[in-house]
């Protein structure tokens, strides 16, 4: 929660989580990118969790890659 507050306070960015039972026939990466766009997460990180397939995928905006680096994103996913 504190990471999300800091990210929002400094950049107006946020971290979102979408949990679904299934992404259907859609690949989880494509599904995550569509949700990212639908939720207007232009400055943030979205984690999509597909419970049915026990899979997850994260989408990150390029505007915050100086704060949420690949290393930080891997830590979030851990």
TIGU-52236 format. One record per residue (C-alpha): residue number from 1; residue in one letter; x, y, z. Coordinates in Angstrom, 1 decimal. Example, Ala and Ser with C-alpha at 12.3 -4.5 7.8 and 13.67 -1.06 7.14 Angstrom:
BEGIN
<atom><k>1</k><r>A</r><xx>12.3</xx><yy>-4.5</yy><zz>7.8</zz></atom>
<atom><k>2</k><r>S</r><xx>13.7</xx><yy>-1.1</yy><zz>7.1</zz></atom>
! end
This chain:
BEGIN
<atom><k>1</k><r>X</r><xx>0.0</xx><yy>0.0</yy><zz>0.0</zz></atom>
<atom><k>2</k><r>X</r><xx>2.8</xx><yy>2.4</yy><zz>0.8</zz></atom>
<atom><k>3</k><r>X</r><xx>4.4</xx><yy>1.8</yy><zz>-2.6</zz></atom>
<atom><k>4</k><r>X</r><xx>1.2</xx><yy>2.6</yy><zz>-4.3</zz></atom>
<atom><k>5</k><r>X</r><xx>0.7</xx><yy>5.8</yy><zz>-2.3</zz></atom>
<atom><k>6</k><r>X</r><xx>4.3</xx><yy>6.9</yy><zz>-3.0</zz></atom>
<atom><k>7</k><r>X</r><xx>3.9</xx><yy>6.2</yy><zz>-6.7</zz></atom>
<atom><k>8</k><r>X</r><xx>0.7</xx><yy>8.1</yy><zz>-6.9</zz></atom>
<atom><k>9</k><r>X</r><xx>2.0</xx><yy>11.0</yy><zz>-4.8</zz></atom>
<atom><k>10</k><r>X</r><xx>5.1</xx><yy>11.5</yy><zz>-6.9</zz></atom>
<atom><k>11</k><r>X</r><xx>3.8</xx><yy>10.6</yy><zz>-10.4</zz></atom>
<atom><k>12</k><r>X</r><xx>0.1</xx><yy>10.4</yy><zz>-10.3</zz></atom>
<atom><k>13</k><r>X</r><xx>0.6</xx><yy>6.7</yy><zz>-11.1</zz></atom>
<atom><k>14</k><r>X</r><xx>-1.0</xx><yy>3.7</yy><zz>-9.5</zz></atom>
<atom><k>15</k><r>X</r><xx>-0.8</xx><yy>-0.1</yy><zz>-9.2</zz></atom>
<atom><k>16</k><r>X</r><xx>-3.9</xx><yy>-2.0</yy><zz>-10.2</zz></atom>
<atom><k>17</k><r>X</r><xx>-4.8</xx><yy>-5.7</yy><zz>-9.7</zz></atom>
<atom><k>18</k><r>X</r><xx>-7.3</xx><yy>-7.6</yy><zz>-11.9</zz></atom>
<atom><k>19</k><r>X</r><xx>-8.2</xx><yy>-11.1</yy><zz>-10.7</zz></atom>
<atom><k>20</k><r>X</r><xx>-10.3</xx><yy>-13.2</yy><zz>-13.2</zz></atom>
<atom><k>21</k><r>X</r><xx>-11.4</xx><yy>-16.8</yy><zz>-13.2</zz></atom>
<atom><k>22</k><r>X</r><xx>-10.3</xx><yy>-17.2</yy><zz>-16.8</zz></atom>
<atom><k>23</k><r>X</r><xx>-9.1</xx><yy>-15.0</yy><zz>-19.7</zz></atom>
<atom><k>24</k><r>X</r><xx>-11.1</xx><yy>-17.3</yy><zz>-22.0</zz></atom>
<atom><k>25</k><r>X</r><xx>-9.5</xx><yy>-18.0</yy><zz>-25.3</zz></atom>
<atom><k>26</k><r>X</r><xx>-7.4</xx><yy>-14.8</yy><zz>-25.1</zz></atom>
<atom><k>27</k><r>X</r><xx>-3.7</xx><yy>-15.0</yy><zz>-24.2</zz></atom>
<atom><k>28</k><r>X</r><xx>-3.1</xx><yy>-13.5</yy><zz>-20.8</zz></atom>
<atom><k>29</k><r>X</r><xx>-0.6</xx><yy>-10.9</yy><zz>-22.1</zz></atom>
<atom><k>30</k><r>X</r><xx>-3.2</xx><yy>-9.6</yy><zz>-24.7</zz></atom>
<atom><k>31</k><r>X</r><xx>-5.9</xx><yy>-9.7</yy><zz>-22.0</zz></atom>
<atom><k>32</k><r>X</r><xx>-3.7</xx><yy>-7.7</yy><zz>-19.6</zz></atom>
<atom><k>33</k><r>X</r><xx>-2.9</xx><yy>-5.1</yy><zz>-22.2</zz></atom>
<atom><k>34</k><r>X</r><xx>-6.6</xx><yy>-4.7</yy><zz>-23.1</zz></atom>
<atom><k>35</k><r>X</r><xx>-7.5</xx><yy>-4.3</yy><zz>-19.4</zz></atom>
<atom><k>36</k><r>X</r><xx>-4.6</xx><yy>-1.8</yy><zz>-19.0</zz></atom>
<atom><k>37</k><r>X</r><xx>-6.1</xx><yy>0.3</yy><zz>-21.8</zz></atom>
<atom><k>38</k><r>X</r><xx>-9.7</xx><yy>-0.1</yy><zz>-20.7</zz></atom>
<atom><k>39</k><r>X</r><xx>-8.9</xx><yy>1.0</yy><zz>-17.2</zz></atom>
<atom><k>40</k><r>X</r><xx>-6.9</xx><yy>3.9</yy><zz>-18.5</zz></atom>
<atom><k>41</k><r>X</r><xx>-3.8</xx><yy>2.9</yy><zz>-16.6</zz></atom>
<atom><k>42</k><r>X</r><xx>-1.5</xx><yy>5.1</yy><zz>-18.8</zz></atom>
<atom><k>43</k><r>X</r><xx>0.7</xx><yy>5.9</yy><zz>-15.8</zz></atom>
<atom><k>44</k><r>X</r><xx>0.9</xx><yy>2.7</yy><zz>-13.7</zz></atom>
<atom><k>45</k><r>X</r><xx>1.3</xx><yy>-1.0</yy><zz>-13.4</zz></atom>
<atom><k>46</k><r>X</r><xx>-1.4</xx><yy>-3.6</yy><zz>-13.8</zz></atom>
<atom><k>47</k><r>X</r><xx>-1.2</xx><yy>-7.1</yy><zz>-12.5</zz></atom>
<atom><k>48</k><r>X</r><xx>-3.6</xx><yy>-9.6</yy><zz>-14.0</zz></atom>
<atom><k>49</k><r>X</r><xx>-4.1</xx><yy>-12.9</yy><zz>-12.2</zz></atom>
<atom><k>50</k><r>X</r><xx>-5.9</xx><yy>-15.7</yy><zz>-14.0</zz></atom>
<atom><k>51</k><r>X</r><xx>-6.9</xx><yy>-18.0</yy><zz>-11.2</zz></atom>
<atom><k>52</k><r>X</r><xx>-8.3</xx><yy>-20.8</yy><zz>-13.4</zz></atom>
<atom><k>53</k><r>X</r><xx>-5.0</xx><yy>-21.2</yy><zz>-15.3</zz></atom>
<atom><k>54</k><r>X</r><xx>-2.8</xx><yy>-20.3</yy><zz>-12.3</zz></atom>
<atom><k>55</k><r>X</r><xx>-1.1</xx><yy>-17.6</yy><zz>-14.4</zz></atom>
<atom><k>56</k><r>X</r><xx>-0.3</xx><yy>-14.0</yy><zz>-14.0</zz></atom>
<atom><k>57</k><r>X</r><xx>1.0</xx><yy>-11.1</yy><zz>-16.2</zz></atom>
<atom><k>58</k><r>X</r><xx>2.0</xx><yy>-7.5</yy><zz>-15.5</zz></atom>
<atom><k>59</k><r>X</r><xx>1.8</xx><yy>-4.5</yy><zz>-17.7</zz></atom>
<atom><k>60</k><r>X</r><xx>3.8</xx><yy>-1.3</yy><zz>-17.0</zz></atom>
<atom><k>61</k><r>X</r><xx>3.6</xx><yy>2.1</yy><zz>-18.6</zz></atom>
<atom><k>62</k><r>X</r><xx>6.8</xx><yy>3.4</yy><zz>-20.1</zz></atom>
<atom><k>63</k><r>X</r><xx>6.2</xx><yy>6.7</yy><zz>-18.3</zz></atom>
<atom><k>64</k><r>X</r><xx>7.2</xx><yy>5.3</yy><zz>-14.9</zz></atom>
<atom><k>65</k><r>X</r><xx>9.9</xx><yy>2.8</yy><zz>-16.0</zz></atom>
<atom><k>66</k><r>X</r><xx>12.4</xx><yy>5.0</yy><zz>-14.2</zz></atom>
<atom><k>67</k><r>X</r><xx>10.6</xx><yy>4.3</yy><zz>-10.9</zz></atom>
<atom><k>68</k><r>X</r><xx>9.2</xx><yy>0.8</yy><zz>-11.6</zz></atom>
<atom><k>69</k><r>X</r><xx>12.2</xx><yy>-0.7</yy><zz>-13.2</zz></atom>
<atom><k>70</k><r>X</r><xx>12.3</xx><yy>-4.3</yy><zz>-14.4</zz></atom>
<atom><k>71</k><r>X</r><xx>13.9</xx><yy>-5.2</yy><zz>-11.1</zz></atom>
<atom><k>72</k><r>X</r><xx>11.1</xx><yy>-3.6</yy><zz>-9.1</zz></atom>
<atom><k>73</k><r>X</r><xx>8.5</xx><yy>-5.2</yy><zz>-11.3</zz></atom>
<atom><k>74</k><r>X</r><xx>10.1</xx><yy>-8.6</yy><zz>-10.6</zz></atom>
<atom><k>75</k><r>X</r><xx>9.9</xx><yy>-7.9</yy><zz>-6.9</zz></atom>
<atom><k>76</k><r>X</r><xx>6.3</xx><yy>-6.9</yy><zz>-7.1</zz></atom>
<atom><k>77</k><r>X</r><xx>5.6</xx><yy>-10.2</yy><zz>-8.9</zz></atom>
<atom><k>78</k><r>X</r><xx>7.5</xx><yy>-12.2</yy><zz>-6.3</zz></atom>
! end
